[in-house]
Amino acid sequence: MKKGSKIGIIGGGSVGLYSANLLLRNLENLEIDIIERHSSLGKKILASGNGKCNFTNKYVSPDHYNDRDFVAKIFKQYDINDTLSFFKKLGLIYKFDEEGRGYPHSESATSLLEVLELGLSDKVNSILNTTVEKIEVKENKINLHFDNTYKEYDYVIIASGNIASNLSSESNNNYLRFLDLKSREINPSLVPLKTIENLRDISGLRFKGGVSLYGDDELLHKEEGEVLFKNDGVSGIVVLQMSHYLNKHKRSDYHLKFDFVTTLNKQELKKYLSSKKDLLVEDIFKGLLNTKLAKRLLRESKINFDSRMVNSLREFEIELLVNLVKEYRVNIKDTYPFEFAQVASGGILVSEISDDLSLKRYPNIFVGGEVMDINALSGGYNLQFSWSCAGVIAKALIERSKEE
Ligand SMILES: Cc1cc2nc3c(=O)[nH]c(=O)nc-3n(C[C@H](O)[C@H](O)[C@H](O)COP(=O)(O)OP(=O)(O)OC[C@H]3O[C@@H](n4cnc5c(N)ncnc54)[C@H](O)[C@@H]3O)c2cc1C
């Protein structure tokens, strides 16, 4: 890379800000522009982790992503330890919770954004309220078109994220069509799921229990956690995780099964329910389940329980109730739309991208973060991927500066 090289970064989000900081600290005489379509930098960082910014995870591994092999190559070059030591250098104090999730010590995303912005000082030109509309490769230069004009760069970093969340209602990656890259269709991920069944009668109810995702009747993933019922679907961290597996496996028919009482196995539950022999059947779930949920399950059992006592239930009827509690099925119609999603699955195919994150066809253009066909589970893994991508891109540019 020649002295005085011009670098254009499309997008002032996590990849854009972190890579600019790394480049400034490692290379001299650069001109860096960050072109950002919003009126300020790092808007999504501020929204992350409910404003607390779960920026990494101690237990991060390539298995948390949709493409483990590709992510393993990235983490080999720039991992969580590199990330933590750089954030330390930038002045961020952080902490981890018992599940390994990393947060700024202040529990405020603002702290993380502040250190990234402070690091840029006045050495980086932030061009705000500006959308890159076209990208053009001309011999050794790359032209970025915005505001009815264009600017010429030696290197470009594509860090424009994807359209998940209500911060990005219009598609922001239209300019990518000028590069004619192969990409996978994008879908909302880490998003609530819509059900075919109407859940209005239990809407607002939360429970902690087991959740299993089935695709075409095959078990795809099983996990315990908190679920929130909505009028027309289900939410909660564990459901958001299920949406990741739903996108990863691509089946035609999905359903979820809930285990409302993980502390009792089927046999124990059967014994417990049978022991209530002197109660009316309508009271059988009292002391075990939320009242609204109990009503729904009894209704769905289709057992005629008017004035019947539990001891009149036949064995198959008790087993039916046990199954409703331990394997309650809801059928998935769809995911909620992009504005409810934390990330988008899909994006530029990794087959277009070299190990140093430059494009195979355009080696002076680099790509990082969510704009690629990489996404992860919830837990700090998506942002860790952003930091690692930025690290790999900066390393590649530093290497090139030695060659030229
Ligand atoms: C509500 C919410 C909560 C989240 N919480 C977490 C969390 O706690 N932990 C975690 O790991 N992940 C979380 N994520 C996901 C994480 O924020 C993203 O994966 C990550 O920010 C992606 O980084 P990026 O740099 O690729 O894209 P972004 O951070 O989205 O940055 C892209 C930037 O490019 C700009 N841009 C786009 N197109 C153009 C254009 N044409 N011209 C100019 N500018 C453009 C955008 O405005 C944006 O500022 C959350 C996401 C959301 C929506």
The ligand as an ORCA input file, in Angstrom:
! r2SCAN-3c Opt
* xyz 0 1
  C     -31.716     -4.710     18.112
  C     -30.408     -5.434     17.886
  C     -29.697     -5.920     18.973
  C     -28.501     -6.613     18.761
  N     -27.803     -7.048     19.846
  C     -26.632     -7.706     19.665
  C     -25.842     -8.106     20.772
  O     -26.154     -7.804     21.928
  N     -24.701     -8.811     20.520
  C     -24.286     -9.122     19.250
  O     -23.246     -9.762     19.078
  N     -24.997     -8.714     18.178
  C     -26.142     -8.008     18.353
  N     -26.854     -7.580     17.263
  C     -26.306     -7.845     15.913
  C     -25.140     -6.896     15.618
  O     -25.490     -5.581     16.005
  C     -24.785     -6.933     14.129
  O     -24.513     -8.262     13.759
  C     -23.560     -6.077     13.834
  O     -23.806     -4.736     14.208
  C     -23.196     -6.118     12.360
  O     -22.115     -5.248     12.157
  P     -21.809     -4.621     10.725
  O     -20.699     -3.668     10.916
  O     -21.688     -5.715      9.745
  O     -23.127     -3.838     10.356
  P     -23.833     -2.567     11.109
  O     -23.366     -2.485     12.517
  O     -25.262     -2.743     10.822
  O     -23.224     -1.354     10.317
  C     -23.506     -1.107      8.970
  C     -23.597      0.380      8.768
  O     -23.596      0.652      7.372
  C     -24.521      1.680      7.105
  N     -24.890      1.551      5.685
  C     -25.571      0.549      5.117
  N     -25.662      0.718      3.789
  C     -25.017      1.864      3.506
  C     -24.769      2.566      2.303
  N     -25.194      2.110      1.120
  N     -24.074      3.734      2.382
  C     -23.623      4.212      3.575
  N     -23.848      3.573      4.746
  C     -24.520      2.406      4.710
  C     -25.651      1.406      8.080
  O     -26.434      2.557      8.304
  C     -24.884      0.962      9.311
  O     -24.575      2.029     10.179
  C     -28.030     -6.849     17.446
  C     -28.744     -6.334     16.366
  C     -29.916     -5.632     16.578
  C     -30.654     -5.079     15.393
*
